[in-house]
């Protein structure tokens, strides 16, 4: 998992999702973060089974991290691991920087208006004092509740927020698939609330 050298100073922000989420930094700390995640997940599992599981998860994380870095990812948030390899909800949040290629720096309000015009259901507003747009990229389909047999539908919701005193934007992108006990509605509601608490200060 090679590190990525940023072209500019890092975007400083604070985005808190709570103890149910685990942060994987996409810089040189990524491998250590993944190993710490797997240590918890496979705690109490026999060594042979744990080794096979760790190999599988390492491969999955490596693919996710490579894809995230290709999108200028800063960090990846996934459901916090539970001991004994307990099943985890299918969810991830990618926080990434967005650079809009242009000969001159575009007006943020014009950018937001353009994005909203080209995305049905997009909503614009202010987050942490900056112009922002919420885009629902979701596939149409029902959610599921506990105990039902309805097939879950993947959902994707993204916020794009102008970074203060910078030409860059911050993308906060949730992908989630419902499982028993964890609905997409629940995840999206919590995601919206967390993004609403965004502040422009150093991320821990």
C-alpha positions, 0 to 999 in steps of 0.5 A: 500500500504505497503512500500518496504525496499530496500536491498541496497542503492537506485540507484540514477538517473535522468530520465525526461519525462516532464509535460505530465507524472506523477511519482508514487513512489513505496516506502512509498510515493505511496499512497500519490502520487496516492491520489494527482493524483486522486485529479486532475483527479476528480477535479470538479466532483460531490462528489458521482461520484468522490467517485465511480471513486476514488474507481475504480482507487484506485483498479487499482493503487493498483494492478499496484503497487503490480505488480511493486513492485514484479519486484523490481520497483522503480517508475511508470510513467503514463500520467498526470491526466487531470481535470474532469476525462478526458480519459487518454492514456493507457501507463505506464513506470516502472523503476525497478532495476534488479539483475542478480543471479550469483555466480560471478559478470558477465561482463556487456558487456557479459550480454548485448551480451547474451540479444541481442542474445536472443531477436530478434531486440534488439539493444545495445549501451551506455546510460549515459556512461553505456552499455545498450540494447533496447528490443522490446517486442511488439506484431506485429500489426498496430498503429492507427492515429487520426480518424481511426478505426483500432484496436490499438495494445499494444506495449512494449519497454524496456531498460536495463542499467548497473548501474555504480559501482554497480552489478545492472541494471536499467530497464526502461520499457514502455507499451503503447496502442494507442488511438485517438490522442495518437499513440504508435509511438508517445509514443515510440519516446518520450520514446526513447528520454527521456531514451537517456537523462538519467543521474546518479544523484539523482532523484527528 
